[in-house]
C-alpha cells in the first residue's frame, strides 16, 4: 500500500508536469505474504455453543453461525423481518446499501423461537430481535461484542471471539 500510494502521488506529479518521470516505476513490486483467514473450526464452534448460558446468548450464536451477517446488520434485524415458516430474514446490507435475504436453518430458528418465548415477545412484533435486559431497546454493537466476550470466557480457552469471525467462518 505504501508503494501504491507513493506511485499514485508521483503519477499525479508527472500528470501535472511537476516532475518528468515516476521514480516508483523503477522500484520492483514485491509479493505480500498473506496470512490465512481466521475462522472457527467445527470443534471451536461447539465450544462457543457450550459457553452459552441463556437462550439469548445461544440464539445470538446460532443467528451469527447461520447467516454470517455483519454486527450492524444484526442489530437492525426486527422480529417482523423473520419468516418463521421458512427461516428467511431480510437484512439491509451495511456496505452494499441493498436489502438481501439470509437464511436460518431449523436449529437456529428453534433457538430464536425459544429466546422469543423466554422474553415473551410476539413473533410479528416490530421490536428489535436482540434487546437489552434493562432498557428493552435494541442491543448496540458494543452490547453484542460484550456478550460474545462473556461467552468466549466461559467456552473458549483464551480464544478471541468477535462478530466478524462468524462471518469469516461462514465464508470459509
Beta strands, then each sheet from edge to edge (+ up, - down):
strand 1: 88-92
strand 2: 99-103
sheet 1: 1+ 2-
end
